[in-house]
Amino acid sequence: MPVSGDRYQSLVGSGVGRAVGRRLGLPVPPRLRRHQPGMPAVAGPVLVGEARGGRLGDPARAALRSMRARALAAPPDPVDGDRGGLAALVYDASGIDSSERLRAAYDFFSPLLRRLDPNGRVVVLAGIPEQAVTARAAVAQRALEGLVRSIAKEVGGRGSTAQLVQVGEGGEDSTESTLRFLLSARSAYVSGQVVRVGAPGAGEVVRPADWEAPLVGRVAAVTGAAGGIGEAIATTLARDGAEVLCIDVPTQGPALSAVANRIGGTSLQLDIARPEAAARLGDHVAERHGRVDALVHNAGITRDRTLARMSPEQWDSVIAVNLSSQERITAELLDRELVGRGATIVCVSSVSGIAGNRGQANYAASKAGVIGLVRALAAPARERGATINAVAPGFIETAMTAAMPVVIREAGRRMNSLAQGGEPVDVAETVAWLASPASGGVSGNVVRVCGQALIGA
C-alpha cells in the first residue's frame, strides 16, 4: 500500500494514473513489499555467482540454506516469455583483484538484472579495500561501491534495492544476520548502502535460537518512544522478543504509557537534555533491569531557522537533545558497566547530518556529531564487548514531515531511487537488525534509511 498521506503515490498507483504518469515522464513510485509476520526470509529463488578466487560464496550459500532459500547456480529457463523469476542476485566479488577483472561483475549482472523480480534484491559481497594485499586489489574493491550504487539506481524503479557488504578477513561466518536483513522485505527502504561486517575489532556473533525472536531475554531502552519513529522502534524490538524500556519527556507521559502498555514494556518519564538525566537513567536501569542489552538513542527535535536568524536557545536546545544527551547517557552506562558484553548501541542520525540542509545548521551539526560519536566510541565499546552503529533516516512519513510545506515535502519524497517517503517501521527494522546479537560483526557503521536519497554520500 502507498505510504500514508502520499496522495500523489495513491494517484499514480492506480492503473490509469500509472499510465498517465509514465506518459508525462513523472516519477511513478513502485509499491514496496514490507515485512509481515510469516513472510519467508527471501521471497523466491536466489542466484549466487562469484568471481574466481572469492572467499564469500560458500558462507553466502550456507546462510541461504539456513534461511531455507532456494539458491541457484544458474538462472532458470524463462517461462512463457517471462524473463523474471529471480528474487535476488548475490555475487561474491571478493576475488576481484584488478581493474581488468571488474569485467567479471559486468558479465554476471548485465544479462541478469532484467530478470530480477519487482522488489528484488541485489547484494554484492566484497573485501575491505584497506585490507587488500595489493594496491590494484584495493582499487578494484573500492570500484565496486560505484557499481553497486549505480545498480541500486537502475533497479529502484521496480522497488528493488542493491547493497555492498564488505567482509573483513576472518569475518566470513559473521554475515548471516546482515544477509537475512538485506535480502528480506525488512530492508524495503534501504538501498545503495555499504555495510562492513567482521572488520577488525567487531563484536561476538551469537546465533539466536529463533531468528523470528532474536531479542528474547534481552533488555532494550529506547528514547523518544512515545510516538513516531521511536514508537515504531519500541514496537519492533518488542516483536523480536525484547523487554523494552520506553523513555520520553514528562509532557508525553500518557502517550508513553500507552506505548509501553501495548507492547508489554515499561516506561520512564525523563527529560534527557537535563544534566542529571544520565545518572537518573543509570540508576533506573541498575535498579529495575540490571543492564541494558540494546540502547537506542532515538529522541530528537528540530528548531529550524537559517543560521543568521537562529537564536542561541534554538541552537542550544537542538544540540542538547540530539547530541549532548547521547554522549552523556552512553558514557554513564558504559562507565557503570550497565551496557554489558554482547550489547549494542544504536544512534539515530540523519541524512541531514551527511549532506547538510538549509535552515537546519543546528540539526545537521547535531546529526553529524552523532556519526562522530559512533566512530569515536567504536573502540571503547569494543573493549566492553559491545557494538555501536548509527542509522541515518532520510524522508520518513511522520507528523513532522506532514507539517512541511507541500513543495518541500514532495521534493523529499521523490528525490530518491524509490521515489517515495519511507515509513517509521523502515527505520525500526534497521535498528532491530543492528540490535540482534547475531549482528555482533557489525560495528562502526552508518546505514542510511532513505531509499537511496539523491543527496549526500
N, C-alpha and C positions, 0 to 999 in steps of 0.2 A: 504494500500500500504506500502511496505517497506520504512524505513527511507531513505531519500535521501542520496546518496553516499555510502550506505552499500551494496556493490556488493555481499558479502557473503550471506546476507539475501535474496537478489534477487535470487541468485542461488538456495539455499535450499528451497526457497518459491515455486519453480516450482514442479510439480508432481514427475518428475524423480529425481530432486535434493533432494527433501524431503526424498524420499525412500532411496537414496544412503547415505544421511547424517545420517539417523537413523540406517542403516545397519552398518555404520562405527563408530557409537557411538558419532557422532559430535553433538554439540548443534544445534537444529532446532528452530529458533526464531518463536514464534507464530505471526500471523498477528493481530495487536491491532486495536480495534474499537475505533476511536476518535470521539468527538462530532462534529456533523454537524447541521446546522440550521434545525429546525423542528423535530429533534430527540425527542422521549419521554424521560422523566427523567429516567425511568427504562425500559430496553429492553423487559421484559416479566414478568411472574409470580414470586412472591417473597414469599418464605416460611418463616413464622415467628414462632419461638419457644421460650420457656422461661423456666428457672429453677424455681422451686417453691419459692415463696417469692420475686420475682423480682418486680421492680418498673418502668421498662422502656419499657415493652412490649406494653402497651396501648399508650404511646406517640409515639412509633415507628409506630404502626398501624395508628394512626391519621396522622402522616407525610406521610405515604404511600397513604392514602386516598387523601391527599392534592395533591400528585403527580399524582393522578389518576392511581396508580399502582394496580395491582391485587394481593392482599395479601391472602395467603393460610394458613390454619391451619394444613393441612396435605398434603403430596406430591401427585401429580396427578398420576393416573394409567399410567404405561408405554404404549406407543402406538407403535404397530408393533415392539416390541422388543427394542425400543429406550428408554434407561434409563435416558435421559436428561429431558429437559422441564422446568428447573428452571433457571431463570436469576440471582437470588440472594438468599442467605440464611442470615437471620437476626436472631440473637439469643440473648435474654436477659439473661445474666449471673449474673446480679447484686444480685440475691438472693443466690448465692453460697457462703456459709459461713464457709466451712471447706474443707480440702484436700480430704476427702472422697466424698464429694458432687461434686467434679470436674468430677466424673463419669457421671453426667447428661450431661455435654458438650460432652463427648465422645459418649454417647448414641445418641445424636442428630446428630452430624456431621459424625460419622463413616459410616452409611448407605447412607448418602445423598451427600457427596462430589462427588461421581461418577455420580450423576445426575445433577451436575452443568453444564450449557451450556458453550461453549467456550466464553471467555471474560465475564465470570460470576463474581459475586461479593459476598464476604463474609464479613459481619460486625458483630462483637461481641460487645454488649453493656455491660458495667460493671460500678462498682462504682470506686471511687478514693481510692486506698488502705489506704492512710493515714487517710481517714475519717471513716474507718471501726470501728465498735463498739468493736470488739474483735481482739486479735492478730491472732487467727485462721482465721477469716474472711479476715483480711489484707493479710495473706499468700495466701489464695485461690484466692483472686482478683489479686494479683501480678502474680500468676502462669498462669493466662490467657494470659499474654503477651507472654510467651514462646509458648503456644498453638497456638496463632494467627500467630506469626512469622513462625512457622513450617507449618501451613496450607498454608500460602502465598507461601512458597517454594514448597509445594506439588502441588498446582494448577497453578503455574506460567507458566508451560509448555504449557498450553492451553490459555494463555493470560488473565487468571483470577487473581484476587487480593483478599487480606484479610486485614482487619484493625481492630484495637481495639479502641473503643470510650469509654473513661472513663467519666462518667457524675457525677458532684458534686451534693450533696443533695440540692434540690431546683432548679436544672438546667434541670429538666425533660422536660420542654417545650422549651428548647433552642437548640434542636438537629436537627430541620428540615433542616436548611441550610447545615449542615455537612452531614446528610444522603443523601440529594439531590446530593451533590458533590461525595461522596464516592460510591454511587450506580450507578452513571451515567458514560457515556463514557468520561466525562471531567477528570476523575481521572485515565486514562488509564495507566500512568507510575508511579503511586503512589501505593506502596504496602508494607505490613509489618509495617505499622505505628501505633503509639499510639497517639491519639488526645484527649486532655482534653477539655471538654465543661462544662460550668457552674460551674467552680471552684470558690472558694471564691474570690470575687472582680472582677469577669468577668463583661463585659460591658452590656449595654442595648441591647436587641434584638428588631429590628424593622422589622416587616414583610413587604416585598415590595408589592406594588400593582400589579406588574408584575414580576414574577420570571425570565422571559427571559430578563428583563431590570432592574435589581435591583439597578443600579447606576444612574438612571435618576435624574437630579437635583444636582448631586454631582461633585465635582472638584477633579481630581486626578493629581498628579505630579509624573513623572517617570524619574529617572536619567539614563543616558546611553541609551537613547531611539532611537538613530539613526540607530541601526541595531541589529541583533541577538536576544537574549532573551529580551532585552529592547524594541525593536520594537514590538515583539510579545505581550509583556505585555501591551504596549500602545494601540495596535490594539484591544486586547481582552477587556480591560476596556472601550474603546470607543464603542465596540459592545454591551456591557452591559449598555450603556447609559451615561457614564461619559463624562464630558468635560475634556480633557486630556492636561496637560501642559507637553510638551516633552523637556527634558533637556539633553544637551550633550556639549562636548568641542567645541570651535570655529572651529577647523580643520574639524569637522564633520558637519559644517553648512549646506551645500547643502543637504546632506542625511537627516539631522534632519528636515529641512523644508519640504522635500518631504514626510516624515512620517507624520508630523503634518498636512499637506495639505490633504493627503489621508484619514486620519481618522477624519478630521474636528476639529482638535485641534489647539493649539498654541505652539510656540517653544521659548526656551530661550537658547542662547549660553552661557555656563558658565563652567569654569574650577573649579569643586567642590573642588579640592585639595588646592586651594588658600585660605589663611586665611580670606579674605574678602568675600568669596563666600556665606557663610551662611547669612550674613547681606544683601547681594545683592539679594539673593533668597527671603528672608523675605520681603524686600521692594517690589519686583516684585509681590509676592503673595498678599500683602496688597493692592497694587495699582490696580492690574488687576482683582483679583478674590475675595479678601476679606477674604478668608480662603482656606484651603485645607482639603478635607474630606478623601483622601487616599494618603498617602505619600509612594512611593515605592523606596527604596534605592537599585537600581539595578547596577549602574555603578561599574565596577571593572576591574583591569588589572592584568597581570602576568609578572613577571620578574624572570624566573626560573634559578636557579643555586644551586648546593649544598652549604650548609651554609659556608663551608670553602673557597669557591671560590666566594661567593656573595659580591658585592661591597656595600659600605654604601648607594650609590644612589639607587641601586636596592632594598635594604631593605626599605629605606625611602619612595620611590615613591609608593610602593605597600601598605604600612601601611597608607599613607596619603590618597590615593584614596579609598581603600576598607574599611577602618575603621574610621580613624580620621574625614573624611568628614561626615560620617553618624552621629558621635557623635555631631559635631558642628551644622549641619543643624537641627537635631532633637531638640537639646537644644534651638536653636534660635526660631524655630517655636512654640515649646511648651511655652517658656518664653513669647513670644509675643502673645500667645493665638490665633495663626493662625491655629493650629490644634484644632478644636472645639469638642464639645460633639458629641459622636457617630462616631468620626473619627477613622481611623485605620492607623497604620504604619506597613509596611511590609518590612523586611530587607532580602536581598538575601545573604545567607551564602553559604556553600558548604559542600559536604561530606568530602572534604579535611580538613575542619575545625573540623570535628569529628574524623577522623581516621588519619590525617596527611598524608604526601606524600613526598617521596624522591625528593629532589631538589626544594621543594616548602615550605621551612620553613617560608618565609615571607608571602606567600599566605595563608598557613594553619593557621598561627598565626592571620592574619587579619580576616579570616573567623570564627575562634574560638572566636575571640573578638566580632564579630557580634552577636554570640549566647549569649555571656556575656552581650552585650548591651541590647538585648531583655529581658533577665532575670532581669537586673538591673533597666530597665525603666518600667517594667510591673506595679509596684505600682504607680510611679509618673504619668504614662499615665492614670491609672485608676482614679486618683484624678481629672483629667480633663475630665473624661467620655470617654476616648479613649482606644483603644486596640493596642497591638503591638505583632507581631509574626515574625517568620523567615521561609523562605523556603530554603532548602539545596539541590540544584541540584547535581546529580551525573554526569554520562557521557551524555552530551547533544550534539547533532549534530549541530555544529556551524562552522564558518570559522576557529576558533581557534583549535577545535578538529580535523578538516580536515587536519591541518598542522602538526599533531603529527606523529612521526614515526609509521609505519604500525603495528608493533608488539604491541606497547603500545596502539594504537588506537583499535586494535582488542580485546585486553585484557579488555579495558574499556567497550567495547560494550557487551562482553559475560559474564562478571563476575557479573551478577545479575540474579534474578529469571526469568526475561523475556527474557534474552539472547540477548539483543539489546540495542542500544542507544535510548535516548529519543529525543523529538523534542522541540524546543523553546516554542511551544504552550502548552506543558505539564506543564512547569513552569508557564506560563501565566494563565492557567486555575486555578492553585492552588492559585496564587496571587488574581485572581478575586473572588474566594470563600472567602478568608480571608478579602477582601476589601468590601464585601457585608455588609450592615447594619444588615442583618439577621444573620450574624456570630458574633454578638456582644458578644456572650457567649464564644467565643474562644479567649483566650489571653495568652501570655507567652509560646506559643507552638513553637516547631521547627519541621517542616514537611519536610521529605526527599522526593525529586522527583527524584528517582534513580532506579526504577524498583526493589527495594529491593536489593541494591548492597551488595555483599558478604563481604565488608569490613566495619568497623565502627560498631557503636552500633545500 
